[in-house]
Amino acid sequence: MIRIGFSKANGLPSEVIRGVTNSLVSHVFVAYSKVDGTTNVIEACSTGIVESVEAEFRKSNTIVAEVELEVSTYSEKAMIAFARSQLGHPYDWASIVGFGWVLLNRVWHSKVSNPFHERGAYVCSVFGLDVLRHADEPAFLPLFKLDLRATEPEDLLEALTKLVTPKLKWIELHDFGQKAQGVKP
């Protein structure tokens, strides 16, 4: 089983991201079940792409939503293999500056790409989107319309809620979930 998760970390950087983007989520991660029954998380964090045991990850993150992906075994293996192949890649610090330009243009209802996106480096939302793009699933084709250089966590969550194939598994239902799903708790 593979999941794309959305969280908020316990700390000032997460609060700043959520404040600037006006979102309840500040982070995207990929979780997958291993043969031995444990679950690992792969994420883009300040030190780059890292893998950890999910229980450790949860100690410093509050899960807002998770999308359990109903994909073929082939797609699941391809997504996990791609995610693991990115371990050690650097965090895209330049993109953080560029997201300021993207957000400013959104205020003016203008779409622009991040001018400082560094190829081969990742922020969490770009990493999650790139993992999803490695699934051989026709239902995921709309995700290719998202700009890798201008996608933030909430953009990815909204895009996933519009897809038919994934089974949406809410861990915590916040205002975002109500807005995205049109449901009441």
C-alpha positions in Angstrom: 0.0 0.0 0.0 1.2 3.5 -0.8 -0.1 6.8 0.5 0.4 10.4 -0.2 0.1 12.3 3.1 -0.3 16.0 4.1 0.8 17.3 7.4 1.7 20.2 9.5 4.9 20.1 11.4 5.3 21.1 15.0 7.4 24.3 14.6 7.8 27.8 13.3 8.7 27.0 9.7 5.4 25.1 9.3 3.5 27.9 10.9 5.1 30.4 8.5 4.3 28.2 5.4 0.7 27.8 6.5 0.4 31.5 7.2 1.9 32.6 3.9 0.0 30.1 1.8 -3.2 30.4 3.9 -3.4 26.6 4.2 -3.9 24.0 6.9 -1.2 21.9 5.4 2.5 22.7 5.1 4.1 19.4 4.1 3.7 16.4 1.7 5.1 13.0 2.3 5.0 9.5 0.8 4.3 6.5 3.0 4.5 2.8 2.0 4.2 -0.5 3.7 7.2 -2.8 3.7 7.1 -6.6 3.5 7.9 -6.9 7.2 4.7 -4.9 8.0 6.4 -1.7 9.0 5.5 1.6 7.3 8.2 4.0 6.1 7.9 7.6 5.1 10.0 9.3 2.3 9.9 13.0 2.3 11.7 16.1 1.1 12.9 18.0 4.3 15.5 20.6 5.0 18.3 18.0 4.8 17.0 16.6 1.4 15.1 13.5 0.5 15.1 11.1 3.5 13.4 7.9 4.6 12.3 7.1 8.1 10.0 4.9 10.1 6.4 6.3 10.1 6.2 6.2 13.9 9.2 8.5 14.1 7.8 10.9 11.5 4.5 11.2 13.4 6.3 12.4 16.5 7.0 15.8 14.9 4.1 16.0 12.4 0.4 16.2 12.7 -1.3 14.4 9.8 -4.0 16.5 8.2 -5.0 14.1 5.4 -3.8 11.0 3.7 -4.7 9.7 0.3 -4.4 5.9 0.1 -3.8 5.2 -3.6 -5.5 2.3 -5.2 -3.0 1.5 -7.9 -1.7 -1.6 -9.7 1.1 -3.5 -8.1 3.3 -2.4 -11.0 2.5 1.3 -10.3 3.0 0.9 -6.6 6.5 -0.6 -7.2 7.4 2.0 -9.7 6.4 4.9 -7.4 8.3 3.4 -4.4 11.3 2.6 -6.6 11.4 6.2 -7.9 10.9 7.7 -4.4 13.7 5.6 -3.0 16.0 6.4 -6.0 15.8 10.1 -5.0 17.1 9.5 -1.4 20.0 11.9 -0.8 18.9 14.4 -3.3 19.1 18.0 -1.9 16.3 20.2 -0.7 15.5 23.0 -3.1 16.1 26.0 -1.0 16.1 28.4 -4.0 12.5 27.4 -4.7 11.4 28.7 -1.3 12.4 32.2 -2.5 10.8 31.6 -5.9 7.5 30.6 -4.2 7.2 34.2 -3.0 7.0 35.2 -6.7 4.4 32.5 -7.4 2.2 33.5 -4.4 2.4 37.2 -5.2 1.2 36.5 -8.7 -1.6 34.3 -7.4 -2.9 37.4 -5.6 -3.1 39.1 -9.0 -4.8 35.9 -10.4 -1.8 35.3 -12.6 -0.1 31.9 -13.1 3.7 31.9 -13.2 6.3 29.2 -12.6 8.9 29.4 -9.9 11.9 31.2 -11.4 14.3 29.6 -9.0 13.4 25.9 -9.3 16.6 23.8 -9.1 16.5 20.7 -11.2 17.4 17.6 -9.2 16.4 19.2 -5.9 13.0 19.1 -4.2 10.6 20.8 -2.0 8.0 18.4 -0.5 5.1 19.1 -2.8 7.2 18.8 -5.9 8.6 15.5 -4.6 5.1 14.1 -3.9 3.9 15.2 -7.3 6.9 13.6 -9.0 6.3 10.3 -7.2 2.7 10.4 -8.4 3.8 11.0 -12.0 5.7 7.7 -11.9 2.4 5.7 -11.6 1.2 4.1 -14.8 -2.4 5.1 -14.1 -4.6 6.9 -16.6 -6.6 8.4 -13.8 -3.5 10.4 -12.7 -3.1 12.1 -16.1 -4.7 15.4 -14.8 -1.7 15.6 -12.3 0.6 16.3 -15.3 -1.2 19.7 -15.7 0.2 20.8 -12.4 3.3 22.9 -12.7 6.2 21.2 -10.9 7.7 24.6 -10.2 4.6 26.2 -8.7 2.7 23.4 -6.8 2.4 23.8 -3.1 1.0 21.1 -0.7 -2.6 22.4 -0.8 -2.6 22.5 -4.6 -1.6 18.8 -4.7 -4.2 17.8 -2.1 -7.0 19.7 -4.0 -5.9 18.0 -7.3 -6.0 14.5 -5.6 -9.5 15.1 -4.3 -10.7 15.6 -7.8 -9.4 12.2 -9.1 -11.8 9.3 -9.3 -9.3 6.4 -8.7 -7.7 7.2 -5.3 -9.5 6.2 -2.2 -9.3 9.3 0.0 -8.6 8.4 3.6 -9.0 11.3 6.0 -7.0 10.9 9.2 -8.2 14.2 10.6 -11.0 16.2 9.1 -10.2 19.9 9.3 -11.8 22.8 7.5 -9.7 22.0 4.4 -11.2 18.6 4.2 -14.7 20.0 4.5 -13.9 22.5 1.7 -12.2 19.9 -0.5 -14.8 17.2 0.0 -17.9 19.3 0.5 -18.7 17.2 3.6 -19.4 18.0 7.2 -17.8 16.1 10.1 
